[in-house]
Amino acid sequence: MSREVKTADVPQANDLTKVIQTLVGISKGKSSDEDIAKVIGFTERQARYYRKALEILGLAQNDRNNCILTDLGRDFLNSTKENPNHLELLKPYIFEIPIVRELFDYFSAEEIDYSDLSSDEILKALFKISDLDPKETTAKRRLSTIIKWLEQTNLLTKSNQDGETKFVFAPYVPNNSKPSKQVINQYEKFKETLLPFLAVQSDEQENTAELEETLQKIISISDTEELAKLITSDESADTIARLILSVSEKSEIDLETLVDEISELKNVEVSAERILLERDRCLKGASSTISSGGTYLEQMIKSWFEHHNIKYEQHYLFDGLSKNCDFYAESINVAIESKYSKTSGTKHSGAIKDLNEISKAKATNKGLTFGLAVGGTALVNDQTFWKEIETLHKNKVIDFILTPHDIETTSPKKLGRQDFPKKIDSKHLEIANADKASTWNLEPSNDELGLLDSAYWLRQYSKVSFLNFESLLQSWISQTPFAIQCLRLILSWSESQMESFIKASVPEAIKEWKTELWNFSAVSLLVRGLSKSLSEDDKGLVLHFFSESYSMLDLVLCRELGLTKWARKKKDTSATFIAKCIDGSPFEVLDDKNNSLDLPNGGKAKSAFVIKDKNGKNRNVLCHFYSTSGSVMSDLVKKIEGICQTDKKDEWVLITDGSGWLSRDKDLRRLFEIARLSKFEVYNLESWQGQTTVLKKHIP
């Protein structure tokens, strides 16, 4: 404990709802004790208790016997407009009260179990850390106010054990909390032993013979009615048709467009280089970069920036995010996500998710202006979607809407927070020639030309028989700045997956990995990391990529990466990680079915498997591997926080790993602090197999 809490720091206002009501009254000029008494319906003496409670919380201050709001008080009232759970919003303010912080520290120092507390034990602790005299009749009443506040904000929850009422103390960790030295040391140890890569073998095998036969049937048909019959009667024909068009299973198949696309596809010269180009476009998003309209819209934006002499980066990944932003111009601090659509489908809901993810960059990039460039009429005509876009604008997730017409008539330098357009003229959404272009004959961009140059050099080095895997990579990556981009495409990795791997292997090279040459020592570190992490099958894929023969079907199947295969790959990764955790378990793995737990903060925790620990108790194990970073990691931290708020926390264990954590520093430190305060067990794969916890249950 750091100090003894004074009597003046102990509130006497029992009802937090009335405390908030008092704050609202003060904001409307009801600042005297008499005014406050009328607002809350109590006596003036009780009104002073509620005024004092606000002062203890830091939300108000006394100014010559009149109460005025502090900056924190104004911030709190503003936050209540967005979040209806006002008591939840009070948590961080309550946790900053000296007596609550001291209570927390006391439980930690004395190693008292948070999940098994009686009211007498809590009062005893409160007397211990305060200067109140247990013999005074008012002392117990004053301290019971603290217990009521903790209960009302769910920092303290009741549980019945054998008919006796017990309490569970749920630690609250602020988002900006500073971790303890113990946590910093454990955090560094955790980072040092992260798996940069997890070799995954999919159980799902493609029936390529059947698909090849179907593809040949489709490309031999030019009549729309005949195509319609085949697609309706044959599931694999429907799959191939959608891949040729690059549309999801929920989108309509435009038969006339399909005939045109088949004609263009038949003219494509299939090669290893063309396969890489298609993979690149697909991994960047089948709904935008692959679509002809999306490509034309992106080209308009590129020309727009160049015409106004503004430097920009395409497919820019802000730190800590899992989704690239289509354009970022640093000089004007503007980010743009472009979406083009002529048909309805799941890509509309996907657009909402993309915008929410990218907008998180505003938290770390002060003054960032972020907007949506929209082309084609389908997005605006989708009323449900457009209403969601309006809500995003209202909540300042996005700041402006940009149409092709705006691009032709305005300057990027004028972009800023703008009013949401009540109506957009359909002509303003049209892009000349966009509807006539094919997705199969797009001209390569400058970055894609760089990929093709890198592919040329890999082809040349692959012909040298005496070069093994490491020697080939060392020579190739040192030769061309786009080699690593090319390598990830051979492995079918996303940009964020490769970036996470580099952060784990060669952190000093993270800024220049996409398009710049590396120095020799950095290349050596990366090559050693790849050699250690990749499976023999993956190494063989790199060595022999250009000696393989590729068919039209291989080219068409590339589009699965953007539509369904990437989601399947994530599932395969999860299954592989769980299997490794089970195989390397130092404890007996039981045949019990997976268990679940409803969490007080919403959601549900579901175990991957169940073990019997060294004390003979059953424990539910959560398993999560992250090869890339994203908001799902914040969700996991929230889930662990929820588990720690229950009396079941000792029945659960977390195993998590993957280089994706390196881009979520804030989440990782918060996870460690929650685990330390709640004595919750967290492992990574190395510590799990070695029977040593990264965060020990009993911390000395």
Stockholm file with secondary structure:
# STOCKHOLM 1.0

chainA/1-700         MSREVKTADVPQANDLTKVIQTLVGISKGKSSDEDIAKVIGFTERQARYYRKALEILGLAQNDRNNCILTDLGRDFLNSTKENPNHLELLKPYIFEIPIVRELFDYFSAEEIDYSDLSSDEILKALFKISDLDPKETTAKRRLSTIIKWLEQTNLLTKSNQDGETKFVFAPYVPNNSKPSKQVINQYEKFKETLLPFLAVQSDEQENTAELEETLQKIISISDTEELAKLITSDESADTIARLILSVSEKSEIDLETLVDEISELKNVEVSAERILLERDRCLKGASSTISSGGTYLEQMIKSWFEHHNIKYEQHYLFDGLSKNCDFYAESINVAIESKYSKTSGTKHSGAIKDLNEISKAKATNKGLTFGLAVGGTALVNDQTFWKEIETLHKNKVIDFILTPHDIETTSPKKLGRQDFPKKIDSKHLEIANADKASTWNLEPSNDELGLLDSAYWLRQYSKVSFLNFESLLQSWISQTPFAIQCLRLILSWSESQMESFIKASVPEAIKEWKTELWNFSAVSLLVRGLSKSLSEDDKGLVLHFFSESYSMLDLVLCRELGLTKWARKKKDTSATFIAKCIDGSPFEVLDDKNNSLDLPNGGKAKSAFVIKDKNGKNRNVLCHFYSTSGSVMSDLVKKIEGICQTDKKDEWVLITDGSGWLSRDKDLRRLFEIARLSKFEVYNLESWQGQTTVLKKHIP
#=GR chainA/1-700 SS CCCCBCGGGSCCCCCHHHHHHHHHHHHTTCCSHHHHHHHHTSCHHHHHHHHHHHHHHTSEEEETTEEEECHHHHHHHHHHTTCSCHHHHHHHHHHTSHHHHHHHHHHHHTTCCTTSBCHHHHHHHHHHHBSCCTTSHHHHHHHHHHHHHHHHTTSEEEEEETTEEEEEECCCCCTTCCCCHHHHHHHHHHHHTCCSCCCCCCSCCCCHHHHHHHHHHHHTCCCHHHHHHHHHHCHHHHHHHHHHHTCCTTSCCCHHHHHHHHHHHHTCCCCHHHHHHHHHHHHTCTTTTSSHHHHHHHHHHHHHHHHTTCCCEEEECCTTCSSCEEEEETTTTEEEEEEECSSCSTHHHHHHHHHHHHGGGGGTSTTCEEEEEEESSHHHHCHHHHHHHHHHHHTTSCCEEECHHHHHHSCGGGCSSCCCCSCCCGGGGCCTTGGGCCTTSCCCCHHHHHHHHHHHHHHHHHTCTTCCHHHHHHHHHHHCTTHHHHHHHHTTCCHHHHHHHHHHHCGGGGGGTTTSCCCHHHHHHHHHHHHHHSCHHHHHHHHTGGGSCCCHHHHHHTTHIIIIIHHHHHHHHHHHHHHHHHHTCSSEECCCCCCEEECTTSSEEECSEEEECTTSCEEEEEEEECSSCCHHHHHHHHHHHHHHTSTTGGGEEEEEECGGGGGCHHHHHHHHHHHHHHTCCEECHHHHHTTCCSBCSSCC
#=GC SS_cons         CCCCBCGGGSCCCCCHHHHHHHHHHHHTTCCSHHHHHHHHTSCHHHHHHHHHHHHHHTSEEEETTEEEECHHHHHHHHHHTTCSCHHHHHHHHHHTSHHHHHHHHHHHHTTCCTTSBCHHHHHHHHHHHBSCCTTSHHHHHHHHHHHHHHHHTTSEEEEEETTEEEEEECCCCCTTCCCCHHHHHHHHHHHHTCCSCCCCCCSCCCCHHHHHHHHHHHHTCCCHHHHHHHHHHCHHHHHHHHHHHTCCTTSCCCHHHHHHHHHHHHTCCCCHHHHHHHHHHHHTCTTTTSSHHHHHHHHHHHHHHHHTTCCCEEEECCTTCSSCEEEEETTTTEEEEEEECSSCSTHHHHHHHHHHHHGGGGGTSTTCEEEEEEESSHHHHCHHHHHHHHHHHHTTSCCEEECHHHHHHSCGGGCSSCCCCSCCCGGGGCCTTGGGCCTTSCCCCHHHHHHHHHHHHHHHHHTCTTCCHHHHHHHHHHHCTTHHHHHHHHTTCCHHHHHHHHHHHCGGGGGGTTTSCCCHHHHHHHHHHHHHHSCHHHHHHHHTGGGSCCCHHHHHHTTHIIIIIHHHHHHHHHHHHHHHHHHTCSSEECCCCCCEEECTTSSEEECSEEEECTTSCEEEEEEEECSSCCHHHHHHHHHHHHHHTSTTGGGEEEEEECGGGGGCHHHHHHHHHHHHHHTCCEECHHHHHTTCCSBCSSCC
//
